[in-house]
Amino acid sequence: MIITTAKFIQSNTEVDKLPAQSLPEYAFIGRSNVGKSSLINMLTGQKKLAKISSKPGKTITINHFLINENWYLVDLPGYGFAKRSRTNREKWVAMLQEYLEKRVNLVYLFVLIDSRIPPQTIDLEFINDLGEIGLPFVVVFTKTDKLSKGMVSKQITIFKNELSKKWEDLPPFIVTSSETGLGREEILALIESENARYYEETTSTSS
């Protein structure tokens, strides 16, 4: 897939006020400071599309970007709740749950995992919850340029072993680096394939 246009559409905290569900959308989510904004900028080829901050938990809204005029890239708030009040945490959980349950045009969720650190309970629990609700997703390992190839392989194996405790068939994995562009073509190829399927099903339903 070649990205020719990528533009910011809106930020919102109310699911009912998000863009009309007329285009397929792909959401990116992960723990605070996982490198989500950098990955989005790498994928779209725009250095400042998603705002990067040195402060974890900067994204607190659902952000929609229109890509190639025919699909949405969605930047979801990072979980982990860095420096958030209990009230704000509860609001975020409710907003995320509503988003995942109501967005019928949500095709795929990309769950970002920092490859440099051991498996975190909050990541494992979130992935397990996705398995329960049956939402298609892929696990995306970030910041792999910070490690040797051997360490990346080791970290991924450890993570897979943790998931295997509850998963009979593991979800798909993609290894990425926002610095080198690793994983970009793989993610965009997945989106392109899913877009073709989405529009084919939409056409057959309407005809």
N, C-alpha and C positions, 0 to 999 in steps of 0.2 A: 504493500500500500504506500502510495505517495501522498503525503499531507500537503495540500496546496493552500488551505485556509484554516485558521484556528482563531476563534474570537470569543472573548468573554461575553456571556449572556446575562447572568445574574447571580447574586448571592442571596440565600434565603434560609430562614430557620423554620419556616412553615411549609410542610410537605404539600398542602393543598394549593399553595401559591407557586409551585414549581412550574417550569415550562410544560406545555401540553404534551401528552404522552403519544405523540405522533411519530417520533423518531426513536430508533434503538439507542440505548445508552449503556455506558460501561463505567462503573464506579471504581475508584481507587481509595483504599482505606488501609490504615495501619496504626501502630502505636506511635505516640508522639516522638518526633525527631527520627523517624525511620527513613527520611529522604524522599518523601512523597512528592513534594513540589519540584525537587530536582529531577525526579524521574518523569514527571509530567512534562516539564520543559524539554527534556531530552527527547521524549517521544514525539512532541509536536515540532521540535526544531526551533522553538522560540524561548530565548533565555529568560524572559520576564513574564511569560504568560501566567504562571502560578507564582505567587510571591513566596520567596524563601526568607525564613527568619532564623536567627540564632536562638530564639526563645522557643522551646518546645510547646506544642499545643496552640500554635498561632491560629490555625484554621478552626473557626468555631461556627462556620456556616456551611451549607450545602452549595457548592459552586459549580455552575454549569458552563461548559465551553462547547461551542458548536464547531465541529470539525468537518471540513469538506462539504458543508451545508447539508449533510445527510446523516450525521450521528452526533450524539453528545458524549463528551468525556466529563465525568462528574468527580469532583474533588471533595471527598467527605472529611469531616473533622477527625483528627487523630484521636484514637482512644488511648487511655493511660491517664487522661485527665490531669495533666501537669498544672499544679497551682489552681485547681478549680474548686469552687465551693460544692458542698453536697447537693445543694439545690440545682446548680448548673450541671452537675454530673447526671442527676436524675432526668433533667430536661433533655440532655444529649442522648441518653439511652432511649428515652421515649421517642425522640425525633428519629433516631436511627431505625428503631424497630418499625415505626410507621413507614419510613421510607422503603425499607426492605420488603414490607408486606404489601404496600399499596402501588408501588411503581411497576405496573404490568409491562412496561417497555424496558425494564432493567434486564439486560441480556446476560451480563457477566459481571462478577465482582472480582477485582484484583486485590488480594490480601498481601500487603507488603510486610516482609520480615527482615530485620537487620541481621545480615549474615555474620556479623562480628561477635554476637553475644549468644549465650546458651538459650535454649528454648524457654520462653517466658510463659508462665501460667495463663496470663491474660490472652496471649496469642492462641495458645492451644484451646482454651475454652471458647474463644470466638469462632475458631475454625470448626470445633465440634458442634457448636450451635448452628452454623451454616449447614452442616451435614444433616442436622435434625429437620431443618425447614426445607431442604432440598434445593437451595439456590445454587446455580452453577457458579463456580469460582475457581481461581487458580492462585497458587501460592507463589509470590514473587520475592526472591531474595535480592536485597539491595546492598549497595556499598561493597561489592565483592572485590573491587580494585584495591581495597584496603588490606586484603589478605592474599597469601600465596594460593596458587591453585590447589595445592594439597590441603591447606586449611579450609578452603571453601568446600571442597568435597567432604572433608571430615565434619564440618558444621552441618551441612545438609543431611548427611547420614544420621547424625545425632537427632536432628529435628524429625526426620522420617521415622526413626525408631520410636520417638515419643508418640507420634501420631499413630503408629502401628498398634499401640496399646488399645486403641478404640476403633481404628479403621481397618476393615478387611481389605478394601481397595483404596489406596492412597489417592488424594487429589493430584492434579497435574502441578508441576513445578517449573518455574522459569527463573534462570539466573541472570541478573542484570548488573549494570554499572552505569550510572549517569555520567561518569567521567569518560568512559571509553565507548559508550553506546552499545555495550553488550546487552543482548536481549531485546533490543528495539525492534528488529525485523520480526522476531518471534511473536512479540505481543501484537504488533500491527497486523501480522498475517492471521493471527487468531481472530482479531476484530474484523478483518476483511471477510474471513470465512463465515463468521457468525452474522455479519451484515447481509451477506448473500442469502443465507438461510432465512433470516428475518424477513427480508423483502419478498422472497419467494413465497413464504407462508402467508404474508400479508396480501399478496396479489391473488393467491389461490383462494383465500378466504373471502375476498371482496368480489371475486368473479362468479 
